Amino acid sequence: MMKYLHTMVRVKDLDATMAFFRLLGLEETKRMENEQGRFSLIFMAPPGQPECPVELTYNWDGDDALPSDSRHFGHLAYECDNIYDLCAHLQANGVTINRPPRDGHMAFVRSPDNISIELLQKGDRLPPAEPWQSMENTGSW
């Protein structure tokens, strides 16, 4: 038997990254500080879903192991109740919508550490709506 535990991503700016995941609606569920190894592990998950966390690994002395583009990782995916409202909320807080939800179903954004985040509409697609329908892609996703 196999049980999913978490997905780990390395982060350079812990405060900025945690703020980004809070914008998505995640909350801190667990934290471990390791003085000897000089790192912190912060687990964040959607409310009521502590079994589905993302582990943010922050090395106190910096982390040269971070690639310039985290596309090799793939992406994290989250389902949301209203993709248009979430994208508007993210955009209002300075997050670039790399792949707008033109189809009322899927969007992509990037975390401050360049982690690709897929947002998926819960249930049926929403009817096409502006400004999303005519918005172009920005950067890679």
C-alpha positions as CSV (number, residue, x, y, z in Angstrom):
1,M,0.0,0.0,0.0
2,M,1.2,3.5,-0.8
3,K,0.1,6.7,0.9
4,Y,0.7,10.2,-0.5
5,L,2.5,12.4,2.1
6,H,3.6,15.8,0.6
7,T,5.3,17.6,-2.3
8,M,8.5,19.5,-1.4
9,V,9.8,22.6,-3.1
10,R,12.9,24.7,-2.2
11,V,12.3,28.4,-1.7
12,K,14.6,31.4,-1.6
13,D,12.3,33.9,0.1
14,L,10.3,32.1,2.7
15,D,8.1,35.1,3.6
16,A,7.2,35.9,0.0
17,T,6.5,32.3,-0.8
18,M,4.3,31.8,2.2
19,A,2.4,35.0,1.4
20,F,1.8,33.6,-2.2
21,F,0.4,30.3,-0.9
22,R,-1.8,32.2,1.6
23,L,-3.2,34.1,-1.4
24,L,-4.2,30.7,-2.8
25,G,-5.9,29.9,0.5
26,L,-3.4,27.6,2.0
27,E,-2.5,27.8,5.7
28,E,0.5,26.6,7.7
29,T,-0.1,23.2,9.2
30,K,3.3,22.3,10.6
31,R,6.7,23.8,11.0
32,M,10.1,22.3,11.8
33,E,13.2,24.4,12.5
34,N,16.6,22.5,12.3
35,E,19.4,24.5,14.0
36,Q,22.1,22.0,13.2
37,G,21.1,21.6,9.6
38,R,20.2,25.4,9.3
39,F,16.9,24.9,7.5
40,S,13.2,25.2,8.1
41,L,10.4,23.0,6.8
42,I,7.0,24.7,6.6
43,F,4.0,22.6,5.6
44,M,1.0,24.5,4.0
45,A,-2.3,22.9,3.0
46,P,-5.8,24.0,2.1
47,P,-8.1,24.4,5.1
48,G,-9.4,21.0,6.2
49,Q,-7.0,19.1,4.1
50,P,-3.8,18.6,6.2
51,E,-3.2,15.4,4.3
52,C,-2.3,17.3,1.1
53,P,0.5,19.7,2.0
54,V,3.2,21.4,0.1
55,E,6.5,21.4,2.1
56,L,8.4,24.6,1.7
57,T,12.1,23.9,2.4
58,Y,14.1,27.0,3.3
59,N,17.9,26.9,3.8
60,W,18.9,29.6,6.2
61,D,22.2,30.3,4.4
62,G,20.8,30.4,0.9
63,D,20.4,27.7,-1.6
64,D,22.5,27.6,-4.8
65,A,20.9,24.3,-5.8
66,L,17.8,26.2,-7.0
67,P,17.5,26.0,-10.8
68,S,16.9,29.2,-12.7
69,D,13.6,27.7,-14.0
70,S,11.7,25.2,-12.0
71,R,9.9,23.7,-15.0
72,H,11.7,20.4,-14.4
73,F,9.6,20.0,-11.3
74,G,6.3,20.1,-13.2
75,H,3.6,21.8,-11.2
76,L,1.3,21.8,-8.2
77,A,-2.4,21.7,-8.9
78,Y,-5.3,23.1,-6.8
79,E,-9.0,22.9,-7.4
80,C,-10.9,26.1,-6.7
81,D,-14.6,27.1,-6.3
82,N,-14.4,30.0,-8.8
83,I,-11.4,30.3,-11.0
84,Y,-12.3,33.8,-12.1
85,D,-12.5,35.1,-8.6
86,L,-9.3,33.4,-7.5
87,C,-7.4,34.8,-10.6
88,A,-8.8,38.3,-10.0
89,H,-7.7,38.0,-6.3
90,L,-4.2,36.8,-7.3
91,Q,-3.9,39.5,-10.0
92,A,-5.0,42.3,-7.5
93,N,-2.2,41.1,-5.2
94,G,0.5,41.4,-7.9
95,V,0.6,37.8,-9.2
96,T,1.0,37.4,-13.0
97,I,-1.6,35.1,-14.5
98,N,0.7,33.2,-16.9
99,R,-2.1,31.2,-18.5
100,P,-5.5,32.9,-18.0
101,P,-8.6,30.8,-17.5
102,R,-9.9,31.6,-21.0
103,D,-11.8,28.2,-21.0
104,G,-13.4,28.8,-17.6
105,H,-11.5,25.7,-16.4
106,M,-7.7,26.1,-16.1
107,A,-5.2,28.7,-15.3
108,F,-1.5,28.7,-14.4
109,V,0.5,31.1,-12.2
110,R,4.1,31.0,-10.8
111,S,5.2,31.3,-7.1
112,P,7.9,33.7,-6.2
113,D,10.3,30.8,-6.6
114,N,9.1,30.1,-10.2
115,I,7.1,27.0,-9.2
116,S,4.3,26.4,-11.7
117,I,0.9,26.3,-10.1
118,E,-2.1,24.9,-12.0
119,L,-5.6,26.1,-10.9
120,L,-8.6,24.1,-11.9
121,Q,-12.2,25.0,-11.7
122,K,-14.3,22.7,-9.5
123,G,-17.1,21.0,-11.4
124,D,-18.2,22.3,-14.7
125,R,-16.3,25.0,-16.6
126,L,-17.5,28.5,-16.1
127,P,-19.0,30.4,-19.1
128,P,-16.3,32.4,-21.0
129,A,-15.9,35.8,-19.4
130,E,-13.7,38.9,-19.8
131,P,-11.1,39.9,-19.1
132,W,-9.9,36.3,-19.2
133,Q,-11.3,35.3,-22.5
134,S,-9.2,37.7,-24.5
135,M,-6.1,37.7,-22.2
136,E,-2.9,36.4,-23.8
137,N,-0.4,34.0,-22.1
138,T,2.4,35.7,-20.2
139,G,5.8,33.9,-20.0
140,S,5.9,30.2,-19.6
141,W,3.6,28.1,-17.4
